[in-house]
Amino acid sequence: MPVSHRRRLGAKHLILIALLALLGSAGTFAAVTGSASAHPDSSPRVTFPTDSHDHAGPSPADFTDIRRARPDAPPPRNQASASTGTFTTRCGRNENGHRNPDNFIVTPGVTNGAHHLHDYVGNRSTDAFSTDASLRAAGTTCAQGDKSAYFWPVLRLTGQNGDENGGEKESRDGNTGRVLTPDSASLTFRGNPAAKVGAMPPGLRVITGDAKAFTNGPGNARARWGCTGVAGRHLTDAYPLCPGDSKVVRQLDFPSCWDGRNTDSGDHRAHIVFPDARTGRCAGGFRPVPQLRMELTYSVPRQPAFAVDSFPEQLRKPVTDHADFANVMPERLMDTAVRCINSGRRCG
């Protein structure tokens, strides 16, 4: 057989092998993700090949026009014994750029334990090595002496590089883009639709959402994504594309039924849980305390060009959004908050 003919056959053979390898490995490029449908409780589905673990994420399928979202489920009705007031603590929006990739609640004493960057407001000293004592000794960005630690993963513009003031150009864990400071950060403690609330104990640790919900499943996913000016519609498993001059909203509600004994637990969840979604009542053995609601707003492009920081394997999915809180309010301020909430007033 002539050499030129053997070379042509060899080239065809190599092409065939490459095609078979590509087809055979296609499954390795698909990832199971929370559905980008409008309904937060939709089942996971397989999305684009760009969701491989080599990709920092997110994928175009992770974005949905907020106007396609289903209406929110109605909240529980207030009963005669409801606590309907609110107390807002004013802590700024992290104008001072307090950020680090630590989490002293989940990974105490571990630098970069979160593997993604957090925004902090409130306590000025919060880092991997924070303790009750160090937090009490530090300053705060909050009014009225509230030294509590409030934090959440940063939101970035994925198509723009940052700098040392606006965040890392590329984090050590693959989260890229310019860090956005929220346009506003509202921290409001609310009541319970079925009962009066009692005071949170000093040192209480509370988390909401699941930073690993993409791989763990959506059971603990709690963040709701919405838009200003679009009431009653939110998403859990998709980033919202907002109309006009509307801003993106991250709404994070915290659990508020405390076991009455522990300020933390092994999984950081068992000591304080969510009330019943239909009635608002706390389960037996738990008592209602003020429920923290964080609302963060951002000005972002009307296109899939933003994402929260995440663990590398979580691909910056919206379902992984979460937040953390440690109560370091002076007891007299917590008592003021409880009185406001139980009497139906709006204070702060």
C-alpha positions, -999 to 999 in steps of 0.1 A, spaced: 0 0 0 14 34 -9 27 55 21 3 84 12 -27 61 13 -16 47 47 -13 82 60 -48 91 49 -62 60 66 -43 68 97 -57 103 98 -93 91 94 -87 65 121 -75 92 146 -106 114 138 -129 84 144 -113 77 177 -116 113 188 -153 114 179 -160 82 198 -141 95 228 -161 128 227 -195 109 225 -185 85 252 -175 112 276 -204 135 270 -220 125 302 -190 138 321 -197 173 309 -233 174 320 -241 185 356 -272 183 376 -284 217 385 -313 234 402 -338 241 374 -338 276 361 -376 274 358 -397 300 375 -408 278 403 -384 275 433 -395 239 441 -390 225 406 -370 193 403 -333 194 393 -325 188 356 -295 184 333 -283 216 318 -256 228 294 -221 213 289 -207 246 302 -217 234 337 -186 212 339 -165 216 370 -138 233 349 -162 262 344 -165 289 371 -202 294 362 -229 303 361 -246 291 329 -270 311 307 -297 286 319 -293 300 354 -311 332 345 -349 338 341 -370 368 334 -386 377 367 -419 383 351 -421 346 342 -418 336 379 -449 321 395 -465 342 423 -451 335 457 -471 312 480 -491 333 505 -476 336 540 -494 322 571 -523 343 583 -517 363 615 -535 349 645 -548 368 675 -516 361 694 -493 372 665 -463 395 669 -466 419 640 -440 446 646 -405 449 632 -371 461 644 -345 473 619 -309 475 628 -289 500 606 -255 487 598 -246 502 564 -239 482 532 -202 475 537 -190 508 524 -157 501 543 -150 470 522 -148 445 551 -144 412 532 -126 378 536 -132 342 526 -136 330 562 -166 316 581 -161 314 619 -195 297 624 -190 268 600 -152 266 598 -138 283 629 -101 289 629 -97 281 592 -84 309 570 -102 307 536 -126 282 551 -155 294 530 -135 292 497 -156 323 485 -156 359 495 -180 373 522 -193 408 527 -196 418 563 -216 445 581 -219 450 618 -189 437 638 -157 452 624 -134 423 635 -152 393 620 -129 367 605 -120 330 608 -108 334 644 -138 354 658 -151 343 692 -179 357 715 -152 376 734 -134 391 704 -167 401 689 -178 418 721 -145 437 723 -147 450 687 -163 480 671 -193 480 648 -208 496 618 -243 493 633 -263 520 652 -272 516 689 -242 495 697 -253 463 678 -220 444 675 -236 414 658 -219 398 628 -240 398 595 -224 383 564 -232 369 529 -213 358 498 -204 388 475 -221 394 442 -198 401 412 -202 413 377 -188 383 359 -176 401 327 -155 427 346 -122 424 364 -119 441 398 -90 455 418 -79 453 454 -106 478 464 -134 462 444 -124 426 451 -99 402 437 -95 401 399 -97 363 402 -101 347 436 -79 317 446 -110 295 442 -121 306 407 -147 333 415 -140 359 389 -154 394 382 -157 428 399 -172 427 434 -203 448 438 -211 467 471 -249 465 476 -269 496 468 -287 489 500 -286 463 528 -317 461 550 -316 440 582 -350 437 598 -362 415 627 -398 404 624 -423 386 645 -443 353 644 -478 350 629 -489 326 657 -472 339 689 -452 365 707 -414 363 704 -388 360 731 -352 373 732 -324 357 713 -296 345 736 -262 363 735 -239 344 711 -266 327 691 -253 315 657 -278 313 628 -273 303 592 -298 303 563 -295 287 529 -270 261 519 -237 270 503 -235 235 488 -271 232 476 -260 224 440 -245 191 451 -265 186 483 -299 192 467 -323 221 474 -336 209 508 -320 237 527 -320 263 499 -337 295 513 -326 325 494 -352 343 472 -341 363 442 -364 391 430 -365 426 415 -375 460 429 -409 470 416 -420 434 409 -439 424 440 -448 389 450 -425 370 426 -392 354 436 -369 327 424 -347 303 444 -330 283 416 -325 311 390 -310 346 389 -336 372 379 -334 393 348 -352 425 359 -372 449 337 -363 486 331 -344 503 359 -354 476 385 -326 464 408 -318 428 417 -329 418 452 -315 390 474 -340 382 502 -327 359 529 -350 348 558 -334 331 588 -349 304 610 -366 316 641 -377 287 663 -351 282 690 -347 251 711 -343 273 742 -309 259 752 -282 259 726 -265 288 708 -251 264 681 -253 228 671 -232 203 651 -249 210 618 -255 247 628 -292 241 621 -307 217 647 -308 243 675 -328 269 655 -353 259 628 -379 274 606 -416 276 617 -443 256 599 -447 271 564 -485 269 566 -493 279 601 -462 298 612 -461 278 645 -429 265 660 -427 227 665 -429 213 700 -398 220 721 -390 252 701 -399 288 709 -402 318 686 -375 344 685 -372 375 662 -367 364 626 -340 382 607 -347 391 571 -318 404 550 -326 423 518 -298 433 495 -302 453 463 -278 457 434 -276 476 401 -266 450 375 -269 447 337 -301 434 322 -283 403 310 -267 371 324 -236 389 337 -236 386 375 -232 358 400 -226 351 437 -193 336 449 -194 299 457 -173 269 464 -156 258 431 -178 227 427 -210 247 432 -205 266 399 -219 299 413 -254 286 411 -281 309 425 -295 281 446 -263 282 467 -270 317 481 -268 318 519 -261 341 548 -249 340 584 -256 359 616 -241 358 652 -261 377 678 -239 402 697 -266 428 704 -265 443 739 -292 426 759 -311 459 764 -312 464 726 -325 429 721 -352 436 747 -361 468 729 -364 448 696 -387 422 713 -410 449 728 -413 466 694 -421 434 676 -446 421 702 -464 454 704 -469 457 666 -446 488 663 -420 495 637 -387 505 653 -351 510 644 
